[in-house]
Amino acid sequence: MKLSADEFLADRAQKFEATSSSPFPAQVEAITAAVLRCLESGGKILVFGNGGSAALATHFSGELVGRFLGERRPLSAISLTTDTSALTAIGNDYNYLSIFSRQIEALGRTGDLALGLTTSGKSGSLVPAFKRARELGIDSAVLSGKTGGPAAEAADIAAIVPSEETDFIQEAQEAAIHYMCHKIDALFCEGPE
């Protein structure tokens, strides 16, 4: 890369500006509304993804169970990416494509939200998870990138970062997660932030 740090950040600012003029913000609002409905009604967020998306899933669940900026009660969220025994047992005894769908079947209930994260939309383990969620009456949403891929088609709600650049897609998805956290705090915090 030949950009300096300030040029890189200026480039990112331009990309975020373009993204803010795309359908992505309205799509994020739709997912945020689903997250808030789920949590207000006492449901839990089952969040999952692969690789960097797994890390972001764990980050989001940590913000809900712990806190974001303000004081509030803990909110129910489980990152399906952190139980290595379940992941490896399911992957070994069934197949890798079942690692999230199996956990959704075990842990999910009507009123919960299955939230998948993927930069490509092609993560093979997400589509079976969304299909299983639908069979169980669990709402589903995905933060995706590129064209949205099969994951966007399988989920009830999709927010697609209009980019082909994996690193920028991850950055935009993290911004979307932080936006959701701000909205959650606004609804659930007991006092000023």
C-alpha positions in Angstrom: 0.0 0.0 0.0 1.4 3.4 -1.0 -1.0 5.5 1.1 0.1 7.4 4.1 -2.0 7.1 7.3 -3.8 10.4 6.7 -4.5 9.4 3.0 -5.8 6.0 4.1 -8.1 7.6 6.7 -9.3 10.2 4.1 -10.0 7.3 1.7 -12.0 5.5 4.5 -14.0 8.7 5.2 -15.0 8.9 1.5 -16.0 5.2 1.5 -18.2 5.8 4.6 -19.7 8.9 3.0 -20.6 6.8 -0.1 -22.0 4.0 2.1 -24.2 6.5 4.0 -25.9 7.4 0.7 -26.6 3.8 -0.1 -29.4 1.5 1.0 -27.2 0.2 3.8 -28.3 2.7 6.5 -32.0 1.9 6.1 -31.1 -1.8 6.1 -29.2 -1.3 9.4 -32.2 0.5 10.8 -34.4 -2.5 10.0 -32.0 -4.9 11.8 -31.7 -2.5 14.7 -35.5 -2.5 15.0 -35.5 -6.3 15.1 -32.7 -6.3 17.7 -34.6 -3.9 19.9 -37.9 -5.8 19.5 -36.2 -9.0 20.5 -34.5 -7.6 23.5 -37.6 -5.6 24.7 -39.7 -8.7 24.6 -37.2 -10.7 26.6 -35.7 -12.6 23.7 -32.0 -13.2 23.1 -29.6 -12.4 20.3 -27.8 -15.5 18.9 -24.9 -14.0 16.9 -22.4 -15.8 14.8 -20.0 -15.6 11.9 -16.6 -17.0 10.7 -13.1 -15.6 11.1 -13.2 -11.8 11.6 -17.0 -12.0 11.7 -16.7 -14.4 14.6 -14.7 -11.9 16.5 -17.3 -9.2 15.8 -20.1 -11.5 16.9 -18.3 -12.1 20.2 -17.7 -8.3 20.5 -21.4 -7.6 20.1 -22.6 -10.2 22.6 -20.1 -8.9 25.1 -21.5 -5.4 24.7 -25.0 -6.8 25.4 -24.2 -9.0 28.3 -21.7 -6.5 29.8 -22.4 -2.9 28.8 -21.7 -0.5 26.1 -21.5 3.1 27.4 -24.2 3.5 29.9 -25.3 1.5 32.9 -28.2 -0.9 32.3 -29.2 -4.5 33.1 -27.4 -7.3 31.2 -29.2 -8.2 28.0 -29.4 -11.8 26.7 -27.0 -12.6 23.9 -24.9 -15.6 23.0 -22.0 -15.7 20.6 -22.3 -19.0 18.9 -18.6 -18.7 17.9 -17.0 -19.2 21.4 -17.9 -22.7 22.6 -14.9 -24.6 21.1 -16.2 -27.9 22.4 -19.6 -27.5 20.7 -18.0 -26.1 17.5 -15.5 -29.0 17.1 -17.9 -31.7 18.2 -20.6 -30.5 15.7 -18.0 -30.0 13.0 -16.5 -33.5 13.6 -19.7 -35.5 14.3 -21.9 -33.8 11.6 -20.1 -31.3 9.4 -18.9 -27.7 9.5 -22.0 -26.4 7.8 -24.0 -27.4 10.9 -21.9 -25.6 13.5 -24.5 -22.7 13.9 -27.7 -24.4 12.9 -27.2 -27.1 15.6 -26.6 -24.5 18.2 -29.7 -22.4 17.1 -31.8 -25.6 17.5 -30.4 -26.2 21.0 -30.4 -22.6 22.3 -33.0 -20.7 20.2 -36.6 -20.0 21.0 -39.4 -18.1 19.4 -38.8 -14.5 20.1 -35.0 -14.7 19.7 -33.1 -13.2 16.8 -30.4 -15.2 14.9 -27.9 -12.5 13.7 -25.3 -13.7 11.2 -22.2 -11.7 10.1 -20.3 -12.3 6.9 -18.2 -10.1 4.6 -18.9 -12.2 1.5 -22.4 -13.5 2.0 -21.0 -16.9 1.0 -20.2 -18.4 4.4 -21.6 -21.9 4.1 -22.5 -22.3 7.7 -24.8 -19.3 7.8 -27.5 -20.4 5.3 -28.3 -23.6 7.2 -28.5 -21.5 10.4 -31.0 -19.2 8.9 -33.0 -22.1 7.5 -33.1 -23.8 10.9 -34.1 -20.5 12.5 -37.0 -20.1 10.1 -38.2 -23.7 10.8 -38.1 -22.9 14.5 -40.0 -19.6 14.2 -36.9 -17.6 15.1 -36.4 -14.3 13.2 -33.1 -13.9 11.4 -30.9 -11.1 10.1 -27.5 -10.8 8.4 -24.9 -8.1 8.0 -23.2 -8.9 4.7 -21.1 -7.3 2.0 -20.5 -7.5 -1.7 -23.7 -8.7 -3.3 -25.1 -10.1 -0.1 -24.8 -13.6 -1.4 -26.8 -16.7 -0.4 -26.8 -15.5 3.3 -28.7 -12.4 2.4 -31.3 -14.5 0.5 -31.7 -16.9 3.4 -32.1 -14.3 6.2 -35.3 -12.4 6.9 -33.5 -9.1 7.0 -30.2 -8.2 5.3 -28.0 -5.2 5.5 -25.4 -5.3 2.7 -22.3 -3.1 2.7 -22.0 -2.0 -0.9 -18.3 -2.8 -1.3 -16.0 -5.5 -2.6 -13.3 -4.7 -0.1 -13.3 -7.1 2.9 -11.5 -4.8 5.3 -13.9 -1.9 4.6 -16.9 -4.3 4.9 -15.7 -5.3 8.3 -15.2 -1.6 9.3 -18.7 -0.7 8.2 -20.2 -3.7 9.9 -18.5 -2.7 13.2 -19.9 0.8 12.8 -23.4 -0.8 12.3 -22.9 -2.9 15.5 -21.8 0.2 17.4 -24.9 2.1 16.1 -27.1 -0.8 17.4 -25.3 -0.5 20.7 -26.1 3.2 20.9 -29.7 2.5 20.2 -29.8 -0.3 22.8 -28.3 2.0 25.4 -30.9 4.7 24.5 -33.7 2.2 25.2 -32.3 0.3 28.2 -29.9 2.6 30.1 -31.0 3.6 33.6 -29.6 7.1 33.5 -27.5 9.5 31.3 -24.6 8.0 29.4 
